[in-house]
Amino acid sequence: MKNDNLYKYILGIADNSLILGQRLGELCGHGPSLETDIACTNLSLDLLGQVRSYYQYAAKIAGDGRSEDDIAMLRKERDYLNVLLVEQPNTDFAYCMGRQFLFDVYHFMFLNELQKSTDFTLSAIAIKSIKEVSYHQRFSSDWIKRLGDGTEESHLKMQTAIDDLWTYTDELFHQTDADKAMVTEGIGVDITKLKSAYYQKVSDILEEATLKVPESKYFQKGGKQGIHTEHMGFLLAELQYMQRAYPNMEW
């Protein structure tokens, strides 16, 4: 493929939002309150709306007859390039908000820089999406504070979630070959330059929520290379079921 690096770069961005959107969609009808349930569903819809634009662009670049639906729904597990963080299960509401928060802070910073891309399509998607992601970040940050600085039980659950999910944060800043190639061409974001500001922002909010910043230096990675956790296969089984059972369905 002539634009193989650009294609993989787009998948690396889109797959994060697709998989996180699927996780949030699983909460529909299971939120702690009706208002929060609807809010989480809306976050999921925002993410899925964004990825549709990415996959349409990816399909155009691939030029092999596949549609946005084919790329989103019909790849094998090893072909998805999302980070491990977004595929972590909905253990409880603290884990859902912890996962959302840790990704949202990164996602907002990333889109803020992607707006400057020399690729008009990616820049346009970022400009449109950042308004939604700004809300996502406020929503998840507020829940971190409410749960962290809430009851003794909510504090403990939120701290446990952050401690367990922390190991997946460093992968957000690992560059793939496609990432490096796109940075060189002025298309992609140099995510290594976001790392310091990310951890500062996350630490400030955790401190405000009376939560401790994990001291663990052990981090897991592999998702960007298609090596996923045991949760990914089960997630894809649900995500892909309708498309595989009834071929040629459209979103």
N, C-alpha and C positions, 0 to 999 in steps of 0.2 A: 504494500500500500504506500503510495507516494507520500501521504501525510500521516504516516503511522504514529509518529510522536504526538502530533496534535490530536489524533483520534484517542490515543491512550490517555493523554492529558485531560481531555474532556470527560472520559469515563471515570478517571480518578476523582474529578470534582462531583460529577453527577451521581455516581454510585453511593457516595456518602449520604447524600440527601434522599436517595431512593430507599436505602436500607433503614435510615432513621425514620423516614416517613412511614414505612411499613411497621416499624416498632410502635410508633405513636398511634397508628391506625388500630393496632391490637387493643388499645386502651378504650376504644369506643364502647360505651356502655359500662365501663368499669372504673370510671374516675371517682374520686372521693366525694365529689358533689357535681350536680348537673352543670353548673357554670364552668367548672374546671374540666369536666368531661368534654364539653363542647369546645373549649379553648384548645385542648390537646388535639382534638380532631381537626380544628382549623389550622393548627401548626402543621399537621400531617398534610393537609390539602395544599398549604403554601409550598411545602417542600416538593410535593409531587408535581405541582404546577411548574416549579422551577426546572425540575429534571426533564420535563417534557421538551422544554426549549433546548436543553443541552443534547438530549438524544436525537431530536430532529436535526440538529447541526451535525452530530456524529454520524447519523445515517447518510447525510449529504456528502460528508467527507469520505465515508467508506465506499459509497458508490457501487455496492455489490447487490443491490436489490432489497436489502433488509430495511424494514421500517423502524420507526422509533419504538414501537411495541416489541418487535423482535429483539432489538438490542437490550431493552429494559427487562424483558421477561424470559427470554429463551436462551440465555447464555448458561454455561455450566459454572459450578461454584468457583473453580479456579480462575475463571475469566472475569470475576467481579473484583474491582480494585479499591474497594472502600477500606477505610481504617477499621481496626478491630473494635474501637470504642463504640461505634454506632450500631454494631450487631449484638451488643450485650443485652440480655433478656430483661423484661420488665419484672424484676424480682419483687419490688414493692414500689410505692409511689416515690420514696426517697431516691431509689435507684433511677427511676425514670427522670426525675428532675435533675439529679446529679449528672447523669449521662447527657441530658439536654444542655445543661449549663456549661459543662466542660467543652461541648462541641460548639455551642452558640457563640461563646467568646472568640473562639478560633474562626468560626464561619464569618462573623461580622468583620473581623480584621482582614480576613482573606478577601472578601468581596470588596472591601474598601480599596484594596490595592488592585484587584482585578479590573476595577473601573478604568484604570489607566492603561489597560492592555492595548497593544497596537492592532489586535484582532477586533474588528468592529462588532462582530456578533457576540463574542464573549464579554466585551465591555458593556454592550447593551443589556445583556442578561444580568450582569452584576448590578448595573444602575437600577434596573427594575426590581431585582431581588433584595437589595440591601435594606429597603424600607421594611419589608416583611421580617427580615432577619434581625433588624434593630428591635422590633417588637418581641421577637422570640427571646432575644437576650435579656430584655427587661423582665419578661414573664418568668423565665427560669431563674434569673438572679433573685427576683422577689421571693420565689418559693424557697430558694436556698436560705435566705434570711429568715423567712417565716418558720421554717422547720428547724433550722439550726438554732435560732434564738427563741424557740417555742417552749414546749414542755420537755421534761427530762427524757421522755420516750422519743419524741420527734428529734431531739438533738442527737441522741444515741444512734437512731436509724440513719440520720443524714450524715453523721460522721462516718459510720460504717460504710455507707454507699460511696462517699468520697474516697475513703481509704482503699476500697476495692477497685474503683474505677481509675484511680490515679495512674496505675501501671500502664494504661493505654494512651495516656496523653502525649508522651514524647513522640510517638509515631506520627502525630500530626505534622511534625516538622522534618520528617525524613524525606529526602528528595529521591525520586526515581530518575532513571535515565531520561524519561520523557519530560519530567519536571525541569531538569537541567537544560535540556535542549530548548524548551519553550522560554525559559528565562533568558537564554542567550539571544533568542530571536526577538525579545521584547514582548512576547505574547503572554508568558506565564508570570506568576508571582514567586519571588524568592522567599519561600516560607521560612527559611532559616533566619531571616531578619525579623520575623514576627515573634520568635520564641521568647525572648526576654520580656517584651511588653505583654505577651499572653500570660505568662506565669505571674507577672506583677499584678495584672488586672484580676486574675483568679484569686490570688493570695489576698488582695485587698477586700474582695467580696466575702471570702471565707472568714477573714478576721472580723468583718462587720457582723457576720452571722454567728460569731463566737465559736467558730469551728477551727480546728487545727489544720495547718497545711501538712500533708503527709511528708514524712522524711525519707520514705523509701526511694532508693536510687535504682531499683530494678524495674525495667520497663519491657513490655512485650511489643512485638512488631510482627509483621508478616502480611497483613491485609493488603497493603499496596502492591505486594507481589502475588496476590491471589491465594495466600496461605492463611486460612481463616480458622476461627475457633469452632468447637463442636456445635455451636448454636446456629451457625450459618446455614447448614443443610436443612434444618427444620424450618428456618425462616423462609428459605427459597421454596420449600415444598408447598407452603401456603401461598406465597407470593405468586408462584408460577402455575398453580393448579388450574385455574380457569383458562388461562391461555393455552395450556397444553391439552386440557380436556376438550376445549372447543376452539380449535385452531382458527386463526385469522380474525379473532375478536379485536375490536378497537377500543381505546380508552374513551 
